Amino acid sequence: MAVSETAPRRRAGGRGGNARRVPGFHLEQMPWRIPVNPDRPTEPIDGEGVQAIHLGAMHILSEIGIEFLNDEALALFRQAGCRVEGQRVRMGADFVTEMVARAPASFTITPRNPARQVTIGDGHMVFVNVSSPPSSWDLARGKRPGDFATFREFLMLTQFFNCIHIAGGYPVEPVDIHPGVRHLDCLQEKLVLTDKVCHAYSLGRERVEDVMEMVRIAGGLSHEAFEATPRMYTNINSVSPLRHDFPMIDGALRLARRGQPVVVTPFTLAGAMAPVTMAGAVTLSIAEALSAIALLQYAAPGCPVAIGTFTSNVDMRSGAPAFGTPEYMRATQMTGQLARFYGLPLRSSGVCTANVPDAQAMWETTNSLWAAVQSGSNMVYHAAGWLEGGLIASPEKFVMDCEVLQMIQRYFEPATFGTTPEDIALDAVAEVGPGGHYFGCAHTQARYATAFYAPMVSDWRNFEAWEADGAEQTPERAHRIYRQIVDGFEAPVMDPAIREELAEFVEKRKREGGAPTDF
């Protein structure tokens, strides 16, 4: 697309944020940083409420029990002295408390590029790309099944945006690649196109072991160095209500024993897979999460773990999941209180139910993201690109969400709330005096370039200037930015020898048959 060098300039605040207004493609974004949330969390329940949910979760674990469809897990629970009847496990509160206390309050993950290291916990807040939708949607092609070409485009967006810290699960499922070898092609491409922390799906021994080996190779690490510190992670979900399946627990145990983090995220929808009340749904979710965390800490004491929340409600008229609702926000805040009670890092999500990147998509996602801020979340899944309750990934939505993520990062910066003498600015007040203006005073001139947030996607011109320049709406601007990023993308540097070793491993595993496609 040709770029006009004579297009009208934006009024103050743009600073090159609109890629259309500079020769060639340029998008001014915030530098890479790991945000730290300085705010006190929102706590909708008091200490008695936290205790009530904790005791409710302990009652579920000790009296009702959780099913584990995994023989190794059942054997470990028997060894630990828990009551195991068939596949149902009942564990006492003392055992759960002792095991959870073994978990670290925070941990770091170091990918192949050490400059992209992230900290999970201790007030840090990292954002993860959209993960696992089976379909994609964009303005040019509409909705369609996920494919490898689109998967690659989302990886380019993930690498490009500094506000995305982790390359999580597949940003769209590439259904044109056989599931037996899909993990090999996808992780090879992820490790080449990004240098950020990546994730393994816990879907069987072969997939988990392959991905750990690929991450080790990409980092140029010995086996000892790989296991000495976290290099990647997995996220597992319970099968609510009250069940953990075989492959996810199997994968979680494999990673935990090699020192790699596990995020345990029950998927509880109030009114469907959990009680219709939010406190009941959160209690069930906490019980399911703690049962798996207790298992992991028994098997691998001190292994890094986090507790995840994916508790929302259903539309009682249709049974469909709903996200970004007031109930979702409160459940996230309440789970944050329980995570702090147990001393565990917290994962939440930036989710919505909208089908296209419209106003509904943004208000629901913004609700979800601000609930993450208010809850003290340390890891935010699906922070950019999620639509249709997780069934669609959209590049326009990805770009639009990154605008919101940058605003959150700016909101955390001391410049927005500092109270030093320079911030109070009495000298500037004296210089300008009554009836003047602050545009030209020394205090403003020294700070105008960085004083306020500058957008990437928002258009701050007045209506007439915007209309005269084509009346381009937000999804259209986002689509153009997405295409310019993808069309001009350059992969991060990787040692050619490492790249060759990685490719050889992938080809060897394909010759061996990859992974089984059922469990």
N, C-alpha and C positions, 0 to 999 in steps of 0.2 A: 504494500500500500504506500503510495507516495505521501510524503510528509511536507506540508506547507511551511515555508520559512517566513511567510508574511501573514499567517493567521493572527487574529486579534489576541493580544496578551491578556491573560487573566488578571483580575484585580488581586491585590496583595493577598498572599496566603498560598498561592499555587506553587511557587518555587520549583517549576519543572516537574511537578507531580503528574501532569497530564502528558503522557508520552507523545501525544499527537502534535505538541507545540514546539518540538525541538527537532533539529535535523537528525535523521536516523532514529533508532529506538533508544530511548533512555527513560528509565523509571527510577525516580529518586525514592528510595525506601530507607527505613531505619537500619542501622548496622546490626549485625548479629550480636545478640546479647541474651542472657538467660534472665528473664524478669524476676524480680522479687516483689511479692505482694506486701506492702507496708501496712495494710489496713487490718483492724480487728475484724474477725469474721462475724457474720450475722448468725445469731444463735436463737432460733425461734422457741426452743424448749429450755427449761431451767434444769438445774442439777438433778432434781427429782425425776424430771422427764428422761434425762439421759440414763439414770439408774433404772427406770422402768423399762426402757428399751433393752438395756444390757441384761437385766434379769429375765426379760421375756426371751431374748436370744439364748441365754443359758438354759432356760426351761426347755426350749425347742431342742437344743443339743443333747441335753441329759435325759429327757423324758419322751420326746417324740422321735427324735433321731433323724439322720440324714442317710440316704441311700448312696453308696459308692459302687458303681458298676465296674470295679477294677479290683482284681484279686490281690495284686501287690499292696494296694491301699488297705484292703481288709486285713491282710496279714500284718501290716505295720500297726494298725489299730489294735489288733489282738495282742501283739507284742507289748504295746503301750499300756495294756490293761483295760482298754475300753470294752464295752459290751457290744459284741457283734452277733447279730442274729440274721442269718442269710446275708443279704447285702445291706441291711440297715445297721448303722453304727450309732450308738449312744455314748456320749463322752461327758465326763463330769466337768463342772465349772473350774475346779482347781487345775485339771489337766489343760483345759483350753487356755486359762489365764497364764499358766507357766509356759506353755508353748509360744503364745503370742508375745510374751515378754522377751523372748529370744530374738525377735525380729529387730533389725536396725531402724531407727527413726528416719534415716535418710541414706541415700547411696548415690554414687555417680556411675554413669555409663559412658565408656570411652569408645567411640567408633574408630574406623580406619584413619580418620583425620582427627588427631587429638584436640585440635582447635574447636571441634564440634562437640566436645564433652558436655554432658548435661547432668545436672543434679536433680534428683527426685526427692522432695522433702525439704525441710528446713526453710519454709517460706518461699521456695522457688516455684515457678509456674511455667511449665513447658507445654507447647502446643503441637499436636499430632495431626497429620493429614487425614482426610476421610479414608475410611478403610472398609472394604468388603462388599460394596454394592454390586449387584449382578448386572446393572444397566448403567448407561451414561446418557446424558442429555446436553446438547448445546444448541445455540441459536441457529446454526447452519444446518445441522443434521437431525435435530429432534431426538426423540428417545430411541435407543437401540441397545441390543445386548453388548456387554463389555467385550472388548477384544484387546489383543496385545499392543496394537498401535496406540489405542487410547490409554491403556495402562502406562505406556512409556510417556505420553504427554503429561499425565498427572505426576509422574516422577520428576519430570522437568520443572513443573510448577513447584513441587515440593522442595527441590534443590534451590530454585531461584529465590524463593521468598525467605528472607532472614527471620521472619516471625514464625516460621514453621521449623521446629527444632528436631522433630523425629519423623523418619519415614516409616510409618506404622505398617499395618497390613496392606494387602493389595488395594490401591485406591479405587480400582474397579476390577472385577473378576474377569480375566481374559479367557472367555469360554471357547475361543478358537485354539487353545492349547490343551492337549489331553491332561486330565487331572493327575495322571500318574507321574508326569514330568513337569507339571506346571510350576511347582515350587522351585525347580532347578532353573528354568528360564527366568522366572520372575525375580528370584533373589540374585541371580547373576546380573540381570539388568539393573536391579536396585543398587547393587554394590558398585556398579560401573557409573551409573548416571547420578548417584548421590554419594556424598561422603558423610552423611548423618547417621545417627543411631537407627538401627533397623530391628525388625521384629520377626519372630518365627511363629507360624500357626502351629498349635499343639494338636496336630491331626495325624497321629501315628508316629511310631519310632523312626521310620525312615526320613520323614520330612524334618523332624526336629534335629536328628543327628546330621543330616545333610546341611541344614542351614547353619548349625554351629560350626561345622567344618568349613563352609564357605566364608563365614565371617572371620574365622581364624586365618584362612588363606589371604583374604582381602586385606587384613591388618598386618600381614607379614609376621605373624606371631607363632611362637612355639606353643605346644599344647599347654605347657606350664604357665606361660604368660597369659594365654587365653583364660585359664581358670583362676588366675590370681586376682582378677578384678572383673566387674561386669563389662561386657562388650556388646551385649544385645539383650533382648528380653522377650517374654511371651505374655500374652493376655489370655486367661481362660474364663469361660462363662459356666455357671451352674445351669442345670436343666430344671428350672423352677417349675413346680415347688419341690424343694427338699431332695435334690438328686444331683450327683456329679457323674458324668459319663466316663467311659474308659479312656478314649484317646487324649482328652484334655488333661486328665489327672496323670496319665502316663507321660505326656510331654512335660508337664510341670515338674514332675519328679526328676526327669532327666536334666532339665535346665538347672533346677535348684541344686542338684548334686555336683554340678560343675560351676557353681557360683554365679549363675546368671539369673537376673530378676524375674519374678512371676507376679503379674497383676491379677488378682482374683476379683472378677466382676460379675456378680449375679445379675441376671436380666429378669427383673420382677416388674410386672405390670399390674398395678392395683385394679382389682375387679376381675382379673382373668387368671393370672398365675400367682396372685398374692391377695391378701385381704383387701377389701375395697377402701379401707381407711389408710391414710398415708403412714401413720405410726405403725400399723400392723404390717404394711408392705415393707417398711424400713427394717422392722424387727426380723422379719423372715429373711430379708437380704443380708443383714448382719450375721445371722446364724449360718447361712449358707457360705458366706465368705470366710468366717472364722473357722469353720470345719475344715476347709481346704488349707488355710494358713496354718492351722495346728498340725495337720498332716505333714506339710512341707517342713515345718520347723522341727518336728520329731525326726524326720528322715535326714534333714540337712540343717542342723542347728545354726542359726545366725544367717541363713540365706536371705538375700534381699527380697522383700515382698511389698506389695501395696494393696490396699483395699479399694475396690472400685464400686461406684454407684451407677446403676442404670435403671433406677426406679422411677417409673412414671405411671400414668393412668391410661385406660382405654376409653374410647368414645363409646359410652354405654348404649348408643343408638345403633352402632354398627359393629362393635367389638374391635375396631381398628386401633392400633397404638396411637397415642397423642404425645407430642413432645413440645417443650417450651411452654408448658402450661404453668399456672400458679402452683399446682400440685407437684409438678416436676421440680420446680424451683425449691419448694419447701423440703421435699424429700432429699434433694442434694445438700441443702444447708444442714438438715438433721443428720445425714450421714457424715458430713464433715465434723459435727460435734462428736459422733461416736468414734471416728478415726482418730481424733485428737485424744479421746478418752483412752484408746488402746495404744497410742503412740505410734501410729502407722501412717505412712504417706497415703494421700487420697488421689484417686483418679475419677474424673467425671467426663462429660461430653458436651459438644456444641451441636445440638441436634434440633431438627424441626420436622414437621409433617407435610409441609408445602411441597407441591409437585414441580414447580418451576421457580427460578430465582426472582420472586416478586416480593411485594411488601410483606405478605404473610411469612415468607421464608426468612426475611431479615428480622421481623419482630420476634418470631419464635426462636431463631438462633441467638439473637441478642439476649433474650430472656435466659436461654440456657448458658450462654457464656458469662453473663453477669452472675448467675447462680454459682458458676464455677469460681468466680472471683470471691463472692460472698461466703462461700463454703470453705475457702482456704485450699482449694484443689491444687495439687502439685503437678498433675498430668491431665491435659484436656484432650481426649480423643475426639476425632471427627470435627476438629476445630475449623476446617475449611473444606467446603465442597459437598456437604451432605444435603440430600433432598429425599422426599417421599418416604420418610421414616427409615432411611437407610437402604432403600432399593435403587436409588439413583445417585450417581456422582456427576456433578456439573462443573466444568471449568470456569464458567462465568461466576457461579456461586463461590467457587474457590477464591477467585480474585476479590470478589466483594467481601467475603469473610475476612480475608487478610487485611482489608481496610479496618475492620472492627478490631482485629487482633492488635494491629499497630496502635489504635486508639487506647486500648486497654494497657498496652505497654507504656505509652506516654502518660497515661493516668497514674501509673505507679511511680513515675520519676519525681524526685524531690523538687524539680523546677516547678511542678504544678501546685506545690503546697509549702515550699520553703518559707522560713520566717527570719532569715539572716538580715543584717542591716542592708545588704544589697537588695534583698527581696522587698523589704519595707520601703526602701527607696525615698527616704526623706530628702536627700539632696535633689532628686528629680522634682519632687513636689515644690521645693523652694525655688528651683530654677524656672519652672513653668509659671508658678504663681496663679493668682485668680484669673479666670477667663482665657487662659492659653490652651495650647494643645501639646501633646507629648510626642508627636511624630518626629520632630526634629531635635529633641533634647538629647544630651549626651548619653543618658541612661538607656534610652530607646535605641539610639544609633549603635551602641555597643552590643545590643542583644537582638535586634530585629530579625536577624537571619535564623535564629534558633528559638525565639521566644515562644512560639506556638506550634501546635501540630500542623504539619503540611500534608494534605491528603494525596493518595495515589489515584483514587477512582472518583471521589466526589468532585463535582463541578461547582465552584463557588461564585461564578459570574452571575450577573443579573439575568432576568428572563430574556431581555432583548438581545443581549450578546450571545447567550446560549442558543436562542432560536435562529439568529442570523448565521450561526456556525453549524447548522444542520439539526438542531434540536435532538442531539444524541442522548438517549436515556441510559440509565446506569447499566443495565445488562448489556447494552450495545458497547458501551465503553469497556466493560469488563471483557467482552468477547474479543475486542480489538487488542487489548493488552495481552490476553491469553495467547492469541495467535502470534503476536510479536515476540513473546517470550519463547514459544515453542519453535518458531521459524528461525530464531537466532541463537538457539541454545548451544552452549558449549559445555561438555561434561567436565567434571573436576578431574584433576590430574591423578593418574594411577600408574604405578611402575609397570612398564610393559611385561616384565617377567612375572609379576604377580597376576596381571590380567591373563597371561597365557596359562599360568598354573590353575587359575580359577576356571578358565574355559576347558582345560583338560579334565578337571574334576567333574564338571558338568557332563561332558561327553562320556566319561567312564561310567557315571551313574546312570545315564540314559541307556548305555549298552547293557547294564545290569538289570534294567527294567524299571528304574525309578522306585516309586512307592505304590503299594496296593491301593486300589480305589474303593475298597469297602473295609469295614472293620468287624 
